[in-house]
Amino acid sequence: MAMGSINGVDLIEDLLIEILSHSPAKSICRFKCVSKAWYILISDKSNQKRFPHIFHGLFSQSYSMRYDITQSYVPLSQSNVNLDDAPQFNLDFLPFDQNVQIIDSRNGLILCRAFARQPASQPMTSYVCNPTMKTWVALSRQFNGTFISTLGFDPSISY
C-alpha cells in the first residue's frame, strides 16, 4: 500500500497535533512529559502556532510604598526563574505620566488601567496594549462605578 510522499509517522504526528490543538493548555503542558517525542513535537515552534492557548510567559508586577510600579516578563521556557532577575519591561509608550496597573494579559496583549499618582485628580482609564508593537487603544467607559475587566480570546477568529 503506497502512501505517496506521506509516511505513517507524519500522518500520526499530524493527527496528534490536530487532537492536541483542541486540548486545554494545562493538559498540553502535562503531555510534554509522556515521552521525548511528544515533548519535541509539542515544543516545536511550527506546531506551537496550532496551540494558541499555551503559555509562553507571565507578566509580573510589583509595587513599592511610594506608588512606584515595576513590570517584569517571566519566560516559562526557563526553569527556576527568580522574579528579582526577570527582565523588566515598561509601558512608557502609553500616552500619560501615570501609574499603570496590569489587569490581565492574553496572547501578547495587556489590559491595563492607568491612574494618577494623586487618586482624586483624574478618573482611571483602561487600555489594551501590545508591548511588542508598542501600540495601544483606550477603552471607553460605559458606566461609572466598580467593574471587573478581563481580556477574552477566541482562537477560531484570533491569531
Z-matrix of the N, CA and C atoms (Angstrom, degrees):
N
C 1 1.450
C 2 1.519 1 108.54
N 3 1.300 2 116.81 1 106.90
C 4 1.463 3 121.17 2 -178.85
C 5 1.520 4 109.58 3 -87.97
N 6 1.326 5 114.83 4 134.99
C 7 1.459 6 119.72 5 -179.91
C 8 1.520 7 111.41 6 -109.36
N 9 1.290 8 118.13 7 15.04
C 10 1.457 9 120.12 8 -179.59
C 11 1.512 10 110.77 9 69.68
N 12 1.327 11 116.65 10 -134.73
C 13 1.464 12 120.33 11 -176.95
C 14 1.523 13 112.73 12 -85.98
N 15 1.335 14 117.77 13 -6.67
C 16 1.464 15 120.69 14 -179.39
C 17 1.520 16 108.32 15 -95.64
N 18 1.333 17 115.86 16 122.09
C 19 1.463 18 118.01 17 176.39
C 20 1.525 19 109.71 18 -98.73
N 21 1.315 20 116.53 19 170.52
C 22 1.454 21 121.78 20 -176.31
C 23 1.513 22 114.06 21 -60.64
N 24 1.334 23 117.41 22 -36.59
C 25 1.466 24 121.06 23 -178.65
C 26 1.527 25 110.38 24 -65.52
N 27 1.338 26 117.19 25 -44.72
C 28 1.466 27 120.25 26 178.50
C 29 1.520 28 111.30 27 -61.79
N 30 1.324 29 116.32 28 -39.55
C 31 1.453 30 121.15 29 179.64
C 32 1.525 31 110.75 30 -63.52
N 33 1.322 32 116.88 31 -44.04
C 34 1.463 33 121.41 32 178.95
C 35 1.529 34 110.23 33 -65.02
N 36 1.332 35 117.85 34 -43.05
C 37 1.465 36 120.63 35 179.08
C 38 1.523 37 111.03 36 -63.34
N 39 1.334 38 117.15 37 -42.49
C 40 1.464 39 120.21 38 178.06
C 41 1.522 40 111.32 39 -61.73
N 42 1.322 41 116.65 40 -41.58
C 43 1.461 42 121.44 41 178.39
C 44 1.528 43 110.29 42 -65.01
N 45 1.321 44 116.83 43 -43.25
C 46 1.460 45 121.21 44 178.81
C 47 1.533 46 111.05 45 -62.45
N 48 1.327 47 117.33 46 -44.05
C 49 1.469 48 121.02 47 178.30
C 50 1.526 49 110.07 48 -61.38
N 51 1.319 50 117.11 49 -41.52
C 52 1.470 51 120.59 50 179.13
C 53 1.529 52 110.85 51 -62.43
N 54 1.321 53 117.17 52 -43.50
C 55 1.469 54 121.18 53 178.45
C 56 1.526 55 110.16 54 -64.80
N 57 1.324 56 116.88 55 -45.91
C 58 1.462 57 120.52 56 -178.66
C 59 1.522 58 112.04 57 -64.93
N 60 1.330 59 117.92 58 -29.88
C 61 1.467 60 120.20 59 -178.67
C 62 1.526 61 111.94 60 -65.74
N 63 1.321 62 117.24 61 -15.43
C 64 1.465 63 121.66 62 177.97
C 65 1.529 64 111.97 63 -104.95
N 66 1.323 65 117.03 64 5.92
C 67 1.466 66 121.74 65 -178.13
C 68 1.521 67 110.54 66 -93.17
N 69 1.331 68 117.18 67 152.18
C 70 1.470 69 120.27 68 176.18
C 71 1.532 70 111.32 69 -64.93
N 72 1.321 71 115.77 70 152.79
C 73 1.470 72 121.63 71 -177.40
C 74 1.524 73 111.93 72 -57.56
N 75 1.331 74 117.00 73 -41.59
C 76 1.464 75 120.20 74 -178.31
C 77 1.531 76 110.67 75 -61.33
N 78 1.321 77 116.49 76 -40.65
C 79 1.466 78 120.04 77 178.63
C 80 1.517 79 111.09 78 -66.03
N 81 1.326 80 117.17 79 -42.34
C 82 1.466 81 120.14 80 179.94
C 83 1.520 82 110.30 81 -60.64
N 84 1.326 83 116.89 82 -41.69
C 85 1.470 84 119.76 83 177.78
C 86 1.523 85 110.63 84 -62.09
N 87 1.315 86 117.51 85 -38.68
C 88 1.468 87 120.63 86 177.51
C 89 1.527 88 111.60 87 -68.55
N 90 1.334 89 116.89 88 -36.40
C 91 1.463 90 120.72 89 -178.67
C 92 1.519 91 112.14 90 -64.54
N 93 1.323 92 118.04 91 -19.87
C 94 1.466 93 120.16 92 176.81
C 95 1.528 94 110.87 93 -62.07
N 96 1.329 95 116.97 94 -21.93
C 97 1.468 96 121.60 95 -178.21
C 98 1.529 97 112.84 96 -86.78
N 99 1.323 98 119.07 97 -4.92
C 100 1.465 99 121.63 98 -177.53
C 101 1.523 100 110.83 99 -62.76
N 102 1.315 101 116.37 100 -48.62
C 103 1.466 102 120.69 101 -179.55
C 104 1.523 103 108.69 102 -163.71
N 105 1.325 104 115.48 103 168.65
C 106 1.467 105 119.67 104 176.60
C 107 1.523 106 110.83 105 -62.31
N 108 1.317 107 115.94 106 -39.12
C 109 1.470 108 119.87 107 -179.30
C 110 1.532 109 111.02 108 -62.48
N 111 1.337 110 117.05 109 -42.39
C 112 1.464 111 120.06 110 178.19
C 113 1.525 112 110.14 111 -67.48
N 114 1.323 113 117.32 112 -40.35
C 115 1.466 114 120.72 113 178.55
C 116 1.532 115 110.04 114 -58.55
N 117 1.326 116 116.31 115 -47.37
C 118 1.470 117 120.95 116 -179.20
C 119 1.524 118 110.26 117 -64.37
N 120 1.324 119 116.55 118 -42.83
C 121 1.461 120 121.31 119 -179.06
C 122 1.530 121 111.41 120 -62.53
N 123 1.328 122 117.14 121 -46.79
C 124 1.464 123 121.42 122 -178.00
C 125 1.521 124 111.10 123 -72.09
N 126 1.328 125 118.06 124 -34.18
C 127 1.465 126 121.94 125 -177.73
C 128 1.523 127 113.35 126 -80.33
N 129 1.314 128 117.85 127 -15.15
C 130 1.466 129 121.89 128 -178.56
C 131 1.533 130 110.00 129 -61.16
N 132 1.334 131 116.52 130 126.03
C 133 1.471 132 121.80 131 -176.73
C 134 1.529 133 112.10 132 -57.26
N 135 1.326 134 117.40 133 -36.84
C 136 1.467 135 119.38 134 -179.21
C 137 1.531 136 111.74 135 -68.46
N 138 1.321 137 117.28 136 -26.46
C 139 1.464 138 120.44 137 176.87
C 140 1.520 139 112.00 138 -86.04
N 141 1.323 140 117.76 139 -27.65
C 142 1.460 141 120.54 140 -175.64
C 143 1.516 142 112.90 141 -64.31
N 144 1.323 143 117.80 142 -25.31
C 145 1.464 144 118.52 143 177.80
C 146 1.525 145 111.05 144 -66.41
N 147 1.323 146 117.06 145 -18.13
C 148 1.466 147 120.98 146 175.41
C 149 1.527 148 111.34 147 -80.88
N 150 1.344 149 116.90 148 -13.38
C 151 1.464 150 122.05 149 179.20
C 152 1.524 151 108.59 150 -112.80
N 153 1.315 152 119.36 151 72.94
C 154 1.466 153 120.17 152 -174.72
C 155 1.520 154 113.79 153 -66.84
N 156 1.308 155 117.40 154 -13.57
C 157 1.454 156 120.76 155 -176.59
C 158 1.526 157 112.98 156 -97.43
N 159 1.328 158 118.13 157 6.33
C 160 1.471 159 120.43 158 178.47
C 161 1.518 160 109.01 159 -78.24
N 162 1.302 161 115.71 160 139.59
C 163 1.456 162 121.44 161 -179.47
C 164 1.518 163 110.38 162 -80.13
N 165 1.314 164 116.91 163 134.11
C 166 1.459 165 121.64 164 176.85
C 167 1.525 166 111.09 165 -110.56
N 168 1.315 167 117.04 166 -20.05
C 169 1.450 168 120.30 167 -179.49
C 170 1.517 169 110.55 168 -176.92
N 171 1.304 170 114.66 169 174.27
C 172 1.459 171 121.66 170 -179.50
C 173 1.520 172 110.08 171 -125.90
N 174 1.315 173 115.90 172 145.87
C 175 1.450 174 120.41 173 169.65
C 176 1.516 175 107.02 174 -94.31
N 177 1.308 176 115.99 175 132.15
C 178 1.457 177 122.06 176 179.86
C 179 1.523 178 108.06 177 -118.73
N 180 1.296 179 115.90 178 146.02
C 181 1.458 180 120.10 179 -179.04
C 182 1.524 181 108.89 180 -137.47
N 183 1.331 182 116.16 181 134.55
C 184 1.463 183 119.77 182 177.98
C 185 1.522 184 109.33 183 -127.32
N 186 1.314 185 115.10 184 150.37
C 187 1.457 186 122.25 185 -177.70
C 188 1.521 187 109.56 186 -117.72
N 189 1.315 188 115.60 187 149.38
C 190 1.461 189 119.63 188 171.78
C 191 1.527 190 107.94 189 -113.47
N 192 1.292 191 116.02 190 172.15
C 193 1.464 192 121.04 191 -179.10
C 194 1.530 193 112.16 192 -66.37
N 195 1.332 194 117.62 193 -18.28
C 196 1.469 195 120.86 194 -178.12
C 197 1.530 196 111.70 195 -96.46
N 198 1.304 197 118.25 196 20.70
C 199 1.464 198 123.63 197 -177.86
C 200 1.519 199 112.87 198 66.44
N 201 1.330 200 118.31 199 16.98
C 202 1.456 201 120.19 200 175.00
C 203 1.526 202 107.68 201 -80.31
N 204 1.308 203 115.28 202 134.20
C 205 1.459 204 120.57 203 -178.47
C 206 1.518 205 108.59 204 -120.27
N 207 1.323 206 116.15 205 132.22
C 208 1.459 207 121.88 206 178.39
C 209 1.521 208 108.54 207 -118.63
N 210 1.338 209 116.58 208 129.64
C 211 1.451 210 121.22 209 177.29
C 212 1.521 211 109.44 210 -107.68
N 213 1.334 212 115.72 211 142.32
C 214 1.463 213 121.96 212 177.51
C 215 1.519 214 108.94 213 -134.71
N 216 1.319 215 115.68 214 156.14
C 217 1.461 216 121.74 215 173.81
C 218 1.523 217 107.51 216 -115.87
N 219 1.313 218 116.70 217 126.01
C 220 1.459 219 122.19 218 -178.34
C 221 1.527 220 108.33 219 -111.94
N 222 1.348 221 118.12 220 105.93
C 223 1.465 222 119.69 221 178.64
C 224 1.525 223 110.88 222 -71.86
N 225 1.318 224 116.78 223 135.05
C 226 1.462 225 120.46 224 -179.33
C 227 1.516 226 112.40 225 -80.51
N 228 1.320 227 117.30 226 -5.11
C 229 1.462 228 119.78 227 178.27
C 230 1.522 229 111.63 228 -73.42
N 231 1.328 230 116.96 229 -16.21
C 232 1.461 231 120.71 230 178.06
C 233 1.523 232 109.08 231 -94.37
N 234 1.308 233 116.23 232 149.51
C 235 1.457 234 118.91 233 175.21
C 236 1.523 235 108.58 234 -104.44
N 237 1.302 236 116.62 235 153.33
C 238 1.464 237 123.44 236 179.06
C 239 1.527 238 112.07 237 54.25
N 240 1.324 239 116.45 238 52.44
C 241 1.464 240 121.06 239 179.56
C 242 1.520 241 109.35 240 -78.76
N 243 1.318 242 116.30 241 128.29
C 244 1.452 243 122.54 242 174.34
C 245 1.527 244 106.94 243 -91.83
N 246 1.323 245 118.00 244 123.01
C 247 1.465 246 120.56 245 -177.77
C 248 1.521 247 112.50 246 -59.67
N 249 1.332 248 117.52 247 -27.84
C 250 1.465 249 119.74 248 178.12
C 251 1.525 250 111.37 249 -68.40
N 252 1.335 251 117.15 250 -24.64
C 253 1.464 252 121.42 251 -179.73
C 254 1.524 253 113.02 252 -98.21
N 255 1.327 254 117.69 253 0.42
C 256 1.465 255 120.59 254 -177.63
C 257 1.526 256 109.98 255 -66.54
N 258 1.333 257 116.61 256 143.29
C 259 1.465 258 118.77 257 -179.72
C 260 1.525 259 110.92 258 -65.63
N 261 1.319 260 116.02 259 132.36
C 262 1.456 261 120.37 260 179.57
C 263 1.518 262 109.43 261 -85.39
N 264 1.288 263 115.65 262 148.38
C 265 1.453 264 121.24 263 172.16
C 266 1.518 265 106.32 264 -131.94
N 267 1.301 266 116.81 265 165.67
C 268 1.455 267 118.05 266 178.23
C 269 1.513 268 109.79 267 -134.37
N 270 1.292 269 114.19 268 162.00
C 271 1.454 270 121.72 269 178.61
C 272 1.525 271 109.40 270 -111.23
N 273 1.337 272 115.90 271 37.01
C 274 1.463 273 120.19 272 -175.68
C 275 1.526 274 113.54 273 -70.56
N 276 1.314 275 118.17 274 -5.19
C 277 1.460 276 120.55 275 175.90
C 278 1.531 277 111.82 276 -81.01
N 279 1.338 278 117.40 277 -10.78
C 280 1.463 279 120.38 278 176.44
C 281 1.531 280 109.55 279 -69.66
N 282 1.333 281 118.38 280 149.13
C 283 1.468 282 122.50 281 -168.35
C 284 1.526 283 115.57 282 -84.80
N 285 1.307 284 117.82 283 49.05
C 286 1.457 285 118.44 284 179.85
C 287 1.515 286 109.99 285 -160.45
N 288 1.305 287 114.63 286 165.68
C 289 1.463 288 120.95 287 175.38
C 290 1.525 289 107.61 288 -113.72
N 291 1.310 290 115.17 289 69.28
C 292 1.452 291 121.74 290 -178.48
C 293 1.523 292 108.73 291 -134.96
N 294 1.309 293 115.33 292 169.34
C 295 1.460 294 119.59 293 173.31
C 296 1.522 295 109.56 294 -75.95
N 297 1.309 296 115.71 295 152.30
C 298 1.458 297 121.67 296 -179.25
C 299 1.523 298 108.56 297 -122.90
N 300 1.305 299 115.40 298 132.24
C 301 1.462 300 121.34 299 176.05
C 302 1.526 301 107.70 300 -112.42
N 303 1.325 302 117.33 301 122.45
C 304 1.463 303 120.98 302 175.94
C 305 1.524 304 108.07 303 -76.82
N 306 1.314 305 115.49 304 126.71
C 307 1.459 306 121.09 305 -179.02
C 308 1.525 307 110.93 306 -100.16
N 309 1.338 308 115.97 307 -42.53
C 310 1.458 309 120.26 308 -175.78
C 311 1.525 310 108.68 309 -160.42
N 312 1.317 311 116.89 310 162.41
C 313 1.467 312 120.88 311 173.55
C 314 1.517 313 109.00 312 -148.47
N 315 1.319 314 115.77 313 144.36
C 316 1.458 315 123.19 314 178.05
C 317 1.521 316 108.08 315 -149.91
N 318 1.307 317 116.39 316 130.44
C 319 1.465 318 122.63 317 171.35
C 320 1.518 319 113.17 318 49.49
N 321 1.307 320 116.89 319 42.12
C 322 1.456 321 121.26 320 176.19
C 323 1.512 322 114.53 321 87.12
N 324 1.326 323 118.41 322 -6.01
C 325 1.462 324 121.50 323 176.91
C 326 1.518 325 109.16 324 -97.91
N 327 1.313 326 115.90 325 148.35
C 328 1.461 327 121.35 326 179.33
C 329 1.520 328 108.94 327 -121.77
N 330 1.318 329 116.27 328 131.68
C 331 1.454 330 121.99 329 170.15
C 332 1.513 331 105.79 330 -97.87
N 333 1.318 332 116.25 331 121.18
C 334 1.461 333 119.17 332 -177.97
C 335 1.522 334 109.70 333 -135.32
N 336 1.304 335 114.88 334 163.89
C 337 1.455 336 121.88 335 179.78
C 338 1.520 337 107.70 336 -125.74
N 339 1.306 338 115.94 337 131.67
C 340 1.462 339 121.11 338 178.15
C 341 1.518 340 108.58 339 -100.42
N 342 1.313 341 115.08 340 137.09
C 343 1.460 342 118.73 341 176.41
C 344 1.514 343 108.93 342 -141.79
N 345 1.321 344 114.88 343 147.08
C 346 1.461 345 120.92 344 -177.92
C 347 1.519 346 109.71 345 -70.22
N 348 1.332 347 115.19 346 155.72
C 349 1.472 348 119.61 347 178.36
C 350 1.526 349 111.06 348 -64.05
N 351 1.299 350 116.50 349 -32.64
C 352 1.462 351 121.35 350 173.40
C 353 1.529 352 106.37 351 -99.84
N 354 1.314 353 119.33 352 106.04
C 355 1.460 354 122.47 353 -168.93
C 356 1.527 355 116.10 354 -52.74
N 357 1.303 356 119.69 355 -32.81
C 358 1.464 357 120.25 356 -175.35
C 359 1.527 358 113.14 357 -84.32
N 360 1.324 359 118.97 358 -7.48
C 361 1.462 360 120.10 359 -172.08
C 362 1.529 361 113.99 360 -76.19
N 363 1.333 362 119.36 361 -31.62
C 364 1.460 363 121.70 362 -178.58
C 365 1.522 364 109.86 363 -147.81
N 366 1.327 365 116.98 364 151.49
C 367 1.466 366 118.45 365 174.52
C 368 1.527 367 110.35 366 -73.14
N 369 1.315 368 115.81 367 157.29
C 370 1.465 369 120.13 368 177.43
C 371 1.529 370 109.49 369 -76.16
N 372 1.319 371 115.67 370 145.00
C 373 1.458 372 122.33 371 176.74
C 374 1.519 373 108.13 372 -124.17
N 375 1.323 374 116.26 373 138.44
C 376 1.465 375 120.46 374 177.45
C 377 1.522 376 109.75 375 -98.85
N 378 1.336 377 115.31 376 146.23
C 379 1.458 378 122.57 377 -179.21
C 380 1.518 379 109.19 378 -134.31
N 381 1.314 380 116.32 379 146.38
C 382 1.458 381 121.92 380 165.87
C 383 1.514 382 104.97 381 -108.71
N 384 1.319 383 116.47 382 124.17
C 385 1.462 384 118.47 383 -177.28
C 386 1.524 385 110.70 384 -133.78
N 387 1.317 386 113.25 385 156.65
C 388 1.455 387 122.42 386 177.03
C 389 1.524 388 106.34 387 -114.89
N 390 1.338 389 118.39 388 101.58
C 391 1.463 390 119.91 389 -175.82
C 392 1.527 391 113.47 390 -66.58
N 393 1.321 392 117.71 391 -23.19
C 394 1.461 393 119.98 392 177.89
C 395 1.522 394 111.04 393 -70.87
N 396 1.325 395 116.35 394 -45.56
C 397 1.464 396 121.54 395 -179.01
C 398 1.531 397 112.21 396 -88.48
N 399 1.352 398 116.12 397 -10.46
C 400 1.464 399 122.53 398 -176.81
C 401 1.532 400 111.00 399 56.98
N 402 1.330 401 115.15 400 45.29
C 403 1.460 402 121.87 401 176.61
C 404 1.518 403 108.71 402 -118.84
N 405 1.324 404 116.37 403 159.17
C 406 1.457 405 120.57 404 -177.31
C 407 1.521 406 109.76 405 -156.06
N 408 1.319 407 115.67 406 162.12
C 409 1.456 408 122.67 407 171.85
C 410 1.527 409 106.81 408 -142.79
N 411 1.331 410 115.39 409 134.43
C 412 1.465 411 120.72 410 177.53
C 413 1.524 412 108.39 411 -83.10
N 414 1.316 413 116.15 412 140.56
C 415 1.456 414 121.21 413 177.98
C 416 1.517 415 108.89 414 -95.62
N 417 1.315 416 116.25 415 134.71
C 418 1.462 417 119.07 416 178.64
C 419 1.519 418 108.75 417 -76.74
N 420 1.304 419 115.33 418 144.22
C 421 1.465 420 120.11 419 178.33
C 422 1.513 421 108.37 420 -83.58
N 423 1.307 422 116.16 421 124.86
C 424 1.457 423 120.98 422 -178.92
C 425 1.528 424 112.23 423 -88.69
N 426 1.320 425 116.73 424 -21.12
C 427 1.458 426 120.16 425 -178.24
C 428 1.517 427 108.99 426 -158.50
N 429 1.306 428 115.47 427 161.99
C 430 1.465 429 121.11 428 175.76
C 431 1.520 430 108.79 429 -94.77
N 432 1.300 431 115.66 430 157.93
C 433 1.450 432 119.80 431 177.66
C 434 1.514 433 112.04 432 110.60
N 435 1.305 434 114.85 433 -169.79
C 436 1.455 435 121.20 434 -177.70
C 437 1.525 436 110.00 435 -81.00
N 438 1.320 437 115.86 436 137.19
C 439 1.452 438 120.33 437 176.16
C 440 1.518 439 109.02 438 -149.87
N 441 1.309 440 115.49 439 158.32
C 442 1.460 441 122.14 440 178.75
C 443 1.520 442 107.65 441 -108.61
N 444 1.324 443 116.60 442 134.64
C 445 1.464 444 121.35 443 -178.58
C 446 1.520 445 109.79 444 -121.33
N 447 1.318 446 115.86 445 146.83
C 448 1.453 447 122.27 446 174.70
C 449 1.523 448 108.33 447 -156.67
N 450 1.308 449 116.91 448 159.57
C 451 1.458 450 121.77 449 175.59
C 452 1.516 451 108.82 450 -93.57
N 453 1.311 452 116.53 451 145.07
C 454 1.456 453 121.42 452 175.27
C 455 1.517 454 109.69 453 -114.31
N 456 1.313 455 116.10 454 156.71
C 457 1.459 456 120.53 455 -179.70
C 458 1.512 457 109.17 456 -143.14
N 459 1.314 458 116.74 457 127.19
C 460 1.456 459 122.25 458 176.01
C 461 1.523 460 107.87 459 -115.10
N 462 1.344 461 118.27 460 103.63
C 463 1.466 462 120.32 461 -175.63
C 464 1.523 463 113.60 462 -63.15
N 465 1.326 464 118.00 463 -17.94
C 466 1.463 465 118.85 464 -179.62
C 467 1.523 466 112.26 465 -75.65
N 468 1.352 467 117.79 466 -20.52
C 469 1.467 468 119.71 467 179.64
C 470 1.517 469 113.17 468 -122.79
N 471 1.315 470 118.57 469 -10.34
C 472 1.463 471 122.04 470 -178.58
C 473 1.521 472 109.89 471 -108.84
N 474 1.320 473 115.61 472 148.92
C 475 1.470 474 119.78 473 179.56
C 476 1.493 475 110.09 474 -125.92
